[in-house]
Amino acid sequence: MGAADSVAESLAAAATALHEAEGRAETARIAVRLARDVVPDADQAGISVVERAGRVRTVACTDEVVRTVDAATSCGAGCATRRQDLWNSPVARVEDITACDVHGPVLTASGLRSALFLRLRGHQRRFSVLTLYSLRPHAFDEESVRIGRLFSAHLGIALESVEVQEQLAEAMHTRDVIGQATGILMGRMNIDAAQAFDQLVRASQKGNVKLRDIASRIVEVRAIE
């Protein structure tokens, strides 16, 4: 089996594992382990959310050292600057973390020397990124970038799919709760469904509270009566 076939099989297996994961948290946890195994020269991996102001929040990592380095390099030069480049480009690299960053002691203690940043999803105020770290400087060549981008494409699709599923589940739950609350109000106030729903809308607007939350409160109160 050639190298290309081996990479293709690894990516196919990774795509299957990501598809079978349940929820965003599990998908992220599986993804960082797979990324470390699939991308050449990757020793650690993490998924983080980067905000426009530069703040970095790590949501999954193969080792706590990744979380430490992410936090240490969330602002300033070096990694922070290259990570911010992802607003305009899907890929960024740091060839030698300790040589270009201002957080020397933290980074030296971590043992991590180079980084490959792969943007997953972007929004106006934040984006998510898959970061691969190596113990060697200048570790990530063009082949690493190519495989990393292929993997991140699979991961992006998996995360989008999970989000859609969770949104649908939430929508179904919201519909059921509002339906229950409407039925409770109909019985209490001897009104029809349209009037009961109108009561929910008015309460939501008056209290500046989401309709779903108003409905949940009514259902919860009914449950303890």
C-alpha positions in Angstrom: 0.0 0.0 0.0 1.4 3.4 -1.0 1.6 6.4 1.2 -1.3 8.1 -0.5 -3.5 5.0 0.1 -2.5 4.9 3.7 -3.4 8.6 4.2 -6.7 8.1 2.4 -7.6 5.1 4.6 -6.6 7.0 7.8 -8.8 10.0 6.8 -11.7 7.7 5.9 -11.5 6.0 9.3 -11.3 9.4 11.0 -14.4 10.6 9.1 -16.3 7.5 10.3 -15.2 8.0 13.9 -16.2 11.7 13.8 -19.6 10.8 12.3 -20.3 8.3 15.0 -19.5 10.7 17.9 -22.4 12.0 19.9 -22.5 15.7 20.6 -20.0 18.6 20.1 -17.9 17.8 23.2 -17.4 14.1 22.3 -16.7 15.0 18.6 -14.0 17.5 19.7 -12.4 15.0 22.2 -12.2 12.3 19.5 -11.0 14.8 16.9 -7.9 15.9 18.7 -6.8 12.4 19.3 -7.4 11.5 15.6 -5.6 14.7 14.4 -2.5 13.8 16.5 -2.5 10.4 14.9 -3.2 11.3 11.3 -1.2 14.5 10.7 2.6 13.8 10.3 4.8 15.1 13.1 1.9 16.1 15.4 2.7 15.3 19.0 -0.2 17.2 20.6 -3.5 18.7 19.4 -6.2 21.0 20.6 -9.4 22.7 19.4 -10.0 26.2 20.6 -12.2 29.2 20.0 -10.5 32.5 19.2 -12.3 35.7 19.7 -11.7 38.9 17.8 -10.0 40.5 20.9 -7.5 37.7 20.9 -8.8 35.6 23.8 -8.4 31.9 23.3 -10.6 29.2 25.0 -9.5 25.6 24.6 -12.5 23.2 24.3 -10.6 19.9 23.7 -6.9 18.8 23.9 -4.8 15.7 23.9 -2.9 16.9 27.0 -3.3 19.7 29.5 0.0 21.1 28.2 -1.9 22.3 25.2 -4.4 24.2 27.4 -1.4 25.8 29.2 0.3 26.9 26.0 -3.0 28.2 24.5 -3.6 30.3 27.5 0.0 31.6 27.6 0.0 32.6 24.0 -3.5 34.1 23.8 -2.1 37.6 23.5 1.2 39.2 22.6 3.6 38.2 19.8 4.5 34.9 18.1 1.7 32.3 18.4 -0.9 35.0 19.2 0.0 37.0 16.0 0.0 33.9 13.8 -3.3 32.6 15.3 -4.9 36.0 14.5 -3.8 35.6 10.9 -6.5 33.0 10.6 -9.1 35.7 10.3 -7.8 36.1 6.7 -6.3 32.7 5.9 -7.3 29.1 6.7 -3.7 28.1 7.7 -0.9 29.6 9.8 2.4 28.1 11.1 4.9 28.9 13.8 8.2 27.3 12.9 9.8 27.7 16.4 7.5 28.8 19.2 10.3 29.5 21.7 12.2 31.7 19.3 9.4 34.0 18.3 7.2 34.2 21.4 7.4 36.3 24.5 6.3 33.6 26.9 9.7 31.8 27.0 9.6 30.0 30.4 6.1 28.6 29.9 6.9 27.4 26.4 10.3 26.0 27.3 8.7 24.0 30.1 6.0 22.6 27.7 8.5 21.1 25.3 6.4 22.2 22.3 8.4 23.8 19.6 6.3 24.3 16.5 2.6 24.8 15.7 0.2 24.4 12.8 -3.1 26.3 13.0 -6.0 25.2 10.9 -9.2 27.3 10.9 -12.3 25.2 11.2 -15.3 27.7 11.3 -15.4 31.4 11.2 -17.9 34.0 12.4 -17.8 37.7 12.7 -16.6 37.7 16.3 -14.9 34.4 16.7 -13.6 31.3 14.9 -12.7 27.8 15.9 -9.2 26.4 15.2 -7.5 23.0 15.2 -4.0 23.5 16.5 -1.3 20.8 16.1 1.9 21.1 18.1 5.2 19.3 17.6 8.2 18.7 19.9 10.5 19.6 17.0 11.0 23.1 15.5 10.1 23.4 11.7 8.2 20.2 12.0 5.2 20.9 9.8 6.0 20.8 6.1 3.6 21.1 3.1 2.6 17.5 3.4 1.6 18.0 7.0 -0.4 21.1 5.9 -2.1 19.2 3.1 -3.2 16.3 5.4 -4.1 18.7 8.1 -6.4 20.6 5.8 -8.0 17.4 4.6 -8.6 16.3 8.2 -9.9 19.7 9.2 -12.4 19.6 6.3 -13.8 16.3 7.7 -13.9 17.8 11.2 -15.7 20.9 10.0 -18.4 18.9 8.4 -18.8 16.8 11.5 -19.1 19.8 13.7 -21.7 21.4 11.4 -23.7 18.2 11.4 -23.6 18.0 15.2 -24.7 21.6 15.5 -27.7 21.0 13.1 -28.7 17.9 15.1 -28.5 19.8 18.4 -30.5 22.7 17.0 -33.2 20.4 15.7 -33.4 18.6 19.0 -33.6 21.9 20.9 -36.3 23.1 18.5 -38.4 19.9 19.1 -38.0 20.3 22.8 -39.0 23.9 22.7 -42.1 23.1 20.6 -43.1 20.4 23.1 -42.6 22.7 26.1 -44.6 25.5 24.5 -47.3 23.1 23.7 -47.5 21.8 27.3 -47.6 25.4 28.6 -50.3 26.3 26.2 -52.4 23.4 27.3 -51.9 24.3 31.0 -53.1 27.9 30.4 -56.1 26.7 28.4 -57.2 24.6 31.4 -56.5 27.2 34.0 -58.0 30.2 32.1 -60.7 28.4 30.1 -59.4 29.8 26.8 -58.6 28.4 23.4 -55.1 27.5 22.1 -54.6 30.8 20.2 -55.5 32.9 23.3 -53.2 30.8 25.5 -50.3 31.2 23.1 -51.0 34.9 23.0 -50.8 35.0 26.8 -47.3 33.4 26.5 -46.2 35.9 24.0 -47.3 38.8 26.1 -45.6 37.5 29.2 -42.4 37.0 27.2 -42.5 40.5 25.8 -43.4 42.1 29.1 -40.7 40.4 31.1 -38.1 40.4 28.2 -37.8 36.7 28.6 -37.6 34.1 25.9 -40.9 32.4 25.1 -39.3 29.0 25.7 -38.2 30.0 29.2 -41.6 31.4 30.1 -43.2 28.1 28.9 -40.6 26.1 30.9 -41.5 27.9 34.1 -45.2 27.3 33.7 -44.5 23.6 33.1 -42.2 23.3 36.1 -44.7 25.0 38.4 -47.4 22.7 37.2 -45.1 19.7 37.9 -44.7 20.6 41.6 -48.4 21.6 42.3 
